[in-house]
Amino acid sequence: MGDDGHVNAMEDDEASAAEQRGGIDIYPLRNYFFGSKEALLFKNEALADRVQRMNSNYAAYGLRTYVGAVLLVELFKHPHLLLLRLRNSIVKLPGGRLRPNESDLDGLRRKLSSKLSAIGASDASDWEIGECLGMWWRPDFETFDPHLSSNVKGAKECTKLFLVKLPENREFFVPKNLKLIAVPLCQIQKSHETYGPVISSIPQLLSKFSFNIIGT
């Protein structure tokens, strides 16, 4: 009898977890305030110098890990992904590279606060980070876009995407040299050349969820 009760409890827990994972609450874009703050400094270096720097860091610290946040909002009754645009051409997920020995979640919270919070704000713990949606691997830094969906022996970089759940209201403060844009998921899925293999895969990764659009 005790074993049956234990099994039933496990089944209830699994069902509850599946139900919780099955839906994502998405709030309208108009619920959020967007301000600006001081521009971020980016290294202005030639491609060869950048590759050399990344290889030197790999030799010193090992695998380079990049973490990205999947942030969703509602616009025109459809889910949209928030992306950061640089120089009107480069688009990236909010996030960035981890420091040596920094955990995925701590690093992502730090990067989100750096890119999207007011200067001096102590809200790093407020970011609700969910499950890891996917991982990609780079065997080297020389090729332009070498991300692979399966693990690569001796890979030099790993990119991890995490679902980050937004609250009903939030203030975003974006560096002046970046622009936060909302792009419909249906557009991203059809634009592999524009967004690259990682970002363009997000609609497929999210297909296991249902979207609960609230407040429209």
C-alpha positions in Angstrom: 0.0 0.0 0.0 2.9 2.3 0.9 4.5 1.6 -2.5 1.3 2.4 -4.4 1.0 5.7 -2.5 4.6 6.5 -3.4 4.0 5.7 -7.1 0.8 7.8 -7.2 2.6 10.7 -5.6 5.4 10.5 -8.2 2.8 10.4 -11.0 1.0 13.4 -9.5 4.3 15.3 -9.3 5.2 14.4 -12.9 1.8 15.4 -14.2 2.0 18.7 -12.3 5.4 19.4 -13.8 4.2 18.6 -17.3 1.2 20.8 -16.9 3.3 23.6 -15.6 5.8 23.3 -18.4 3.0 23.1 -21.0 1.9 26.7 -20.8 3.7 30.0 -21.0 2.0 33.2 -19.9 2.6 36.0 -22.3 1.7 39.6 -21.7 1.1 42.5 -24.1 4.0 44.6 -25.3 2.2 47.7 -24.1 2.5 46.4 -20.5 6.3 47.2 -20.5 8.2 50.4 -20.3 11.2 50.9 -22.5 13.9 53.5 -21.5 17.5 54.0 -22.4 20.8 54.2 -20.5 24.5 54.8 -21.2 25.9 53.0 -24.3 27.9 49.8 -23.8 31.5 49.7 -25.0 32.2 47.1 -27.7 35.6 46.0 -28.8 36.5 47.5 -32.2 38.8 44.8 -33.6 39.5 43.1 -36.9 38.1 39.6 -37.4 41.6 38.0 -37.2 42.3 39.8 -33.9 39.0 38.7 -32.5 39.7 35.0 -33.5 43.1 35.2 -32.0 41.7 36.7 -28.7 39.1 34.0 -28.5 41.6 31.2 -29.1 43.9 32.7 -26.4 41.0 32.7 -24.0 40.1 29.2 -24.9 43.7 28.1 -24.2 43.7 29.8 -20.8 40.1 29.0 -19.6 38.8 26.2 -21.7 35.2 26.0 -23.2 33.6 29.3 -23.8 29.9 29.4 -22.8 27.3 31.8 -24.1 23.9 32.0 -22.5 20.9 33.6 -24.2 17.4 34.5 -22.9 14.2 33.7 -24.7 11.8 36.5 -23.8 8.3 36.5 -25.2 5.6 39.2 -25.4 2.3 39.6 -27.2 1.7 41.9 -30.1 -1.2 41.8 -32.6 -2.4 38.7 -30.7 0.7 36.7 -31.7 3.8 35.8 -29.7 6.9 37.9 -30.4 10.5 37.3 -29.4 12.6 40.2 -27.9 15.9 40.6 -29.6 18.7 43.2 -29.3 19.8 44.9 -32.5 23.2 46.5 -33.0 24.1 48.8 -35.9 20.8 48.1 -37.6 22.1 44.8 -38.9 23.3 42.5 -36.1 20.6 40.8 -33.9 21.2 38.8 -30.8 19.3 37.4 -27.9 19.8 39.2 -24.6 22.6 37.4 -22.8 26.3 37.0 -23.2 29.5 35.1 -22.3 30.0 33.6 -18.9 32.9 34.5 -16.7 35.3 31.6 -15.7 33.6 29.3 -13.2 30.4 31.3 -13.3 27.1 29.3 -13.3 24.7 29.5 -16.2 21.9 31.1 -14.2 24.1 33.6 -12.3 25.7 34.6 -15.6 22.4 35.0 -17.4 21.0 37.1 -14.6 24.0 39.3 -14.6 23.9 39.8 -18.4 20.1 40.5 -18.4 20.6 43.1 -15.7 23.5 44.6 -17.6 21.6 44.8 -20.9 18.0 45.4 -19.8 17.9 46.9 -16.3 18.5 50.5 -15.0 22.1 51.3 -14.1 22.7 50.4 -10.5 19.6 48.3 -10.2 19.8 45.3 -7.9 17.3 43.2 -9.6 19.5 40.3 -10.8 17.5 37.8 -8.7 14.2 39.0 -10.2 14.7 37.3 -13.5 12.7 34.1 -13.5 14.8 31.7 -15.5 13.1 28.5 -16.7 14.4 25.4 -18.5 17.2 25.2 -20.9 15.6 25.0 -24.4 18.6 23.9 -26.4 22.4 23.8 -26.7 24.7 24.4 -29.7 28.4 23.8 -30.1 31.2 25.5 -32.1 34.2 23.3 -33.1 36.3 26.4 -33.8 36.2 30.2 -34.0 37.5 30.6 -37.5 34.3 29.7 -39.5 31.6 32.3 -39.7 28.6 30.4 -38.3 29.7 26.9 -37.2 27.0 26.2 -34.6 26.0 22.5 -34.5 23.0 21.1 -32.6 24.8 18.0 -31.3 27.8 17.8 -29.0 31.2 18.1 -30.6 34.3 16.5 -29.1 36.7 19.3 -28.3 34.2 22.1 -29.0 35.5 25.6 -28.2 32.1 27.2 -27.5 28.7 26.1 -26.2 25.6 28.3 -26.6 22.7 27.6 -24.3 19.2 29.1 -24.6 17.0 29.5 -21.5 13.3 30.4 -21.3 12.9 33.5 -19.2 9.4 34.3 -18.0 8.5 37.9 -17.9 6.1 39.3 -15.2 3.0 41.2 -16.1 4.8 44.5 -16.0 8.5 45.5 -16.1 10.8 48.4 -17.0 13.5 47.8 -19.5 16.5 50.1 -19.8 18.5 49.5 -23.0 22.0 50.9 -23.8 21.7 53.7 -26.3 23.8 51.8 -28.9 21.4 48.8 -28.8 17.7 48.6 -29.7 15.3 46.1 -28.2 12.9 44.9 -30.9 9.9 42.5 -30.9 9.9 40.0 -33.8 7.0 37.6 -34.5 7.9 33.9 -34.1 6.5 33.1 -37.5 8.9 35.5 -39.2 11.9 34.1 -37.3 11.2 30.6 -38.3 11.2 31.5 -42.0 14.4 33.7 -41.9 17.3 31.3 -41.2 19.7 33.5 -43.2 18.7 36.6 -41.3 18.7 35.2 -37.8 21.1 32.3 -38.0 20.6 28.6 -37.0 20.3 29.3 -33.2 17.6 32.1 -33.2 15.7 30.6 -36.1 15.3 27.3 -34.2 13.5 29.0 -31.3 9.9 28.6 -32.8 10.5 24.9 -33.1 11.9 24.6 -29.6 8.8 26.4 -28.3 6.4 24.2 -30.1 6.0 21.9 -27.1 4.5 24.8 -25.1 1.1 26.4 -25.3 1.0 30.2 -25.2 -1.4 31.8 -22.7 -1.9 35.3 -24.0 -3.1 37.4 -21.1 -4.7 40.8 -21.0 -5.4 41.4 -24.7 
